[in-house]
Amino acid sequence: MSEQRNHERRARAFRDDRGSLTIEFLLWLPILAFWLVVSLAFFQAYVSRNDASNAAHALSDIMSRQTEVTDGFIAELYNLQNRLLPNAPQGTQLRVSSIEYDGEDEVHRVLWSSAIGIEPFPSTEISVSVLPEMADNDTVILTELNVPFQPFSTWARIGSRTWRFAKVVRPRFVSAVAMLE
């Protein structure tokens, strides 16, 4: 009998589950914390890239509606860009260029280029892969936006980078947008 009681007492000791929830929580806590931080980092990158893309689209749409621009107008466009991207770190860049296609020589030429934070296009022939096929003497407005991105955590292996967008639009009301001095 005493042997049987001894076995029962030992079996009850194995069935004691007090504290098991605490142990499970402590085992899962690092995994859940890591998953939360990585998810937030990816979401931050997604939102940042989406905001930069929307800003580039809005700026190129504004440019397509112009008939003539000045460097002051481009500066105001840059200020608008910074207001559209309030969470972007310092160092955003904007370049707006009017590009014409010469069908005889089959080259693209920069009519004018204005930039803030980046060098403007040189006024020579260029080769840009983002440009669509164009008719002879047709012009487009190339709006380039570069927005730096700094993640709040490096756990997700998302490093610092720059979102680069190049939007090409045709002028809506004139054949070519003029640059006034």
C-alpha positions as a Python dict, from the first residue, in 0.01 Angstrom:
ca = {
    (1, 'M'): (0, 0, 0),
    (2, 'S'): (269, 248, 89),
    (3, 'E'): (439, 171, -241),
    (4, 'Q'): (121, 255, -427),
    (5, 'R'): (83, 582, -237),
    (6, 'N'): (442, 665, -318),
    (7, 'H'): (370, 617, -690),
    (8, 'E'): (54, 828, -667),
    (9, 'R'): (242, 1109, -496),
    (10, 'R'): (510, 1104, -766),
    (11, 'A'): (247, 1102, -1042),
    (12, 'R'): (74, 1402, -886),
    (13, 'A'): (402, 1594, -887),
    (14, 'F'): (423, 1552, -1266),
    (15, 'R'): (65, 1668, -1309),
    (16, 'D'): (126, 1997, -1126),
    (17, 'D'): (95, 2263, -1399),
    (18, 'R'): (127, 2575, -1182),
    (19, 'G'): (353, 2830, -1358),
    (20, 'S'): (334, 2663, -1699),
    (21, 'L'): (154, 2962, -1851),
    (22, 'T'): (431, 3191, -1729),
    (23, 'I'): (697, 2969, -1882),
    (24, 'E'): (511, 2953, -2216),
    (25, 'F'): (474, 3330, -2215),
    (26, 'L'): (844, 3381, -2150),
    (27, 'L'): (932, 3141, -2433),
    (28, 'W'): (701, 3314, -2685),
    (29, 'L'): (765, 3676, -2579),
    (30, 'P'): (1092, 3726, -2776),
    (31, 'I'): (939, 3574, -3089),
    (32, 'L'): (628, 3791, -3065),
    (33, 'A'): (831, 4105, -2993),
    (34, 'F'): (1056, 4036, -3292),
    (35, 'W'): (753, 3975, -3516),
    (36, 'L'): (592, 4300, -3399),
    (37, 'V'): (904, 4512, -3464),
    (38, 'V'): (963, 4353, -3807),
    (39, 'S'): (598, 4403, -3905),
    (40, 'L'): (609, 4768, -3801),
    (41, 'A'): (936, 4823, -3991),
    (42, 'F'): (792, 4674, -4311),
    (43, 'F'): (474, 4877, -4269),
    (44, 'Q'): (676, 5196, -4217),
    (45, 'A'): (874, 5124, -4536),
    (46, 'Y'): (553, 5056, -4730),
    (47, 'V'): (386, 5377, -4611),
    (48, 'S'): (699, 5583, -4679),
    (49, 'R'): (735, 5447, -5033),
    (50, 'N'): (364, 5493, -5105),
    (51, 'D'): (368, 5852, -4978),
    (52, 'A'): (673, 5933, -5193),
    (53, 'S'): (507, 5776, -5499),
    (54, 'N'): (188, 5977, -5443),
    (55, 'A'): (388, 6298, -5400),
    (56, 'A'): (579, 6233, -5724),
    (57, 'H'): (253, 6171, -5907),
    (58, 'A'): (95, 6491, -5768),
    (59, 'L'): (398, 6704, -5858),
    (60, 'S'): (413, 6567, -6212),
    (61, 'D'): (41, 6631, -6253),
    (62, 'I'): (88, 6991, -6142),
    (63, 'M'): (373, 7029, -6393),
    (64, 'S'): (161, 6891, -6676),
    (65, 'R'): (-90, 7175, -6626),
    (66, 'Q'): (164, 7456, -6657),
    (67, 'T'): (234, 7659, -6970),
    (68, 'E'): (546, 7828, -6834),
    (69, 'V'): (753, 7794, -6518),
    (70, 'T'): (1033, 7973, -6336),
    (71, 'D'): (1296, 7860, -6088),
    (72, 'G'): (1079, 8020, -5819),
    (73, 'F'): (789, 7798, -5923),
    (74, 'I'): (1014, 7491, -5898),
    (75, 'A'): (1118, 7608, -5548),
    (76, 'E'): (751, 7631, -5452),
    (77, 'L'): (700, 7282, -5596),
    (78, 'Y'): (986, 7162, -5375),
    (79, 'N'): (821, 7324, -5071),
    (80, 'L'): (497, 7147, -5160),
    (81, 'Q'): (689, 6820, -5186),
    (82, 'N'): (824, 6871, -4834),
    (83, 'R'): (472, 6943, -4705),
    (84, 'L'): (342, 6628, -4875),
    (85, 'L'): (620, 6427, -4708),
    (86, 'P'): (638, 6564, -4352),
    (87, 'N'): (800, 6249, -4211),
    (88, 'A'): (1077, 6228, -4470),
    (89, 'P'): (1427, 6294, -4339),
    (90, 'Q'): (1633, 6586, -4467),
    (91, 'G'): (1781, 6550, -4813),
    (92, 'T'): (1483, 6514, -5045),
    (93, 'Q'): (1564, 6599, -5405),
    (94, 'L'): (1352, 6726, -5693),
    (95, 'R'): (1441, 6765, -6059),
    (96, 'V'): (1200, 6879, -6330),
    (97, 'S'): (1308, 6866, -6694),
    (98, 'S'): (1148, 6934, -7027),
    (99, 'I'): (1267, 6683, -7284),
    (100, 'E'): (1216, 6690, -7659),
    (101, 'Y'): (1256, 6400, -7900),
    (102, 'D'): (1436, 6465, -8229),
    (103, 'G'): (1310, 6197, -8466),
    (104, 'E'): (1567, 6271, -8738),
    (105, 'D'): (1865, 6209, -8511),
    (106, 'E'): (1670, 5974, -8281),
    (107, 'V'): (1790, 6147, -7965),
    (108, 'H'): (1628, 6308, -7665),
    (109, 'R'): (1734, 6663, -7587),
    (110, 'V'): (1688, 6856, -7267),
    (111, 'L'): (1512, 7184, -7337),
    (112, 'W'): (1550, 7299, -6977),
    (113, 'S'): (1607, 7141, -6638),
    (114, 'S'): (1565, 7281, -6289),
    (115, 'A'): (1662, 7097, -5973),
    (116, 'I'): (1682, 7135, -5598),
    (117, 'G'): (1917, 6912, -5402),
    (118, 'I'): (2045, 6739, -5716),
    (119, 'E'): (2224, 6846, -6033),
    (120, 'P'): (2002, 6947, -6325),
    (121, 'F'): (2032, 6755, -6649),
    (122, 'P'): (2304, 6891, -6873),
    (123, 'S'): (2171, 7065, -7184),
    (124, 'T'): (2307, 6792, -7411),
    (125, 'E'): (2163, 6476, -7557),
    (126, 'I'): (2051, 6225, -7299),
    (127, 'S'): (1951, 5863, -7291),
    (128, 'V'): (1678, 5801, -7038),
    (129, 'S'): (1514, 5459, -7012),
    (130, 'V'): (1201, 5591, -6837),
    (131, 'L'): (1090, 5792, -7139),
    (132, 'P'): (814, 5647, -7357),
    (133, 'E'): (824, 5630, -7733),
    (134, 'M'): (770, 5979, -7865),
    (135, 'A'): (679, 6137, -8196),
    (136, 'D'): (918, 6369, -8376),
    (137, 'N'): (951, 6705, -8195),
    (138, 'D'): (723, 6587, -7914),
    (139, 'T'): (800, 6701, -7558),
    (140, 'V'): (746, 6554, -7214),
    (141, 'I'): (800, 6672, -6860),
    (142, 'L'): (1020, 6443, -6651),
    (143, 'T'): (967, 6491, -6278),
    (144, 'E'): (1219, 6306, -6062),
    (145, 'L'): (1178, 6274, -5689),
    (146, 'N'): (1436, 6120, -5454),
    (147, 'V'): (1326, 6069, -5094),
    (148, 'P'): (1561, 5921, -4831),
    (149, 'F'): (1417, 5654, -4603),
    (150, 'Q'): (1550, 5574, -4256),
    (151, 'P'): (1383, 5276, -4081),
    (152, 'F'): (1322, 5302, -3708),
    (153, 'S'): (1474, 4956, -3654),
    (154, 'T'): (1730, 4744, -3836),
    (155, 'W'): (1594, 4415, -3703),
    (156, 'A'): (1397, 4361, -4024),
    (157, 'R'): (1711, 4396, -4236),
    (158, 'I'): (1560, 4699, -4407),
    (159, 'G'): (1845, 4941, -4442),
    (160, 'S'): (1853, 5308, -4522),
    (161, 'R'): (1767, 5374, -4883),
    (162, 'T'): (1636, 5635, -5117),
    (163, 'W'): (1302, 5600, -5290),
    (164, 'R'): (1350, 5715, -5649),
    (165, 'F'): (1056, 5803, -5872),
    (166, 'A'): (1060, 5935, -6226),
    (167, 'K'): (722, 6040, -6362),
    (168, 'V'): (682, 6134, -6727),
    (169, 'V'): (383, 6343, -6841),
    (170, 'R'): (295, 6533, -7154),
    (171, 'P'): (207, 6900, -7121),
    (172, 'R'): (-171, 6936, -7133),
    (173, 'F'): (-225, 7284, -7274),
    (174, 'V'): (89, 7362, -7476),
    (175, 'S'): (327, 7165, -7695),
    (176, 'A'): (618, 7242, -7460),
    (177, 'V'): (631, 7403, -7115),
    (178, 'A'): (852, 7714, -7133),
    (179, 'M'): (1113, 7807, -6872),
    (180, 'L'): (1117, 8179, -6797),
    (181, 'E'): (1424, 8339, -6648),
}
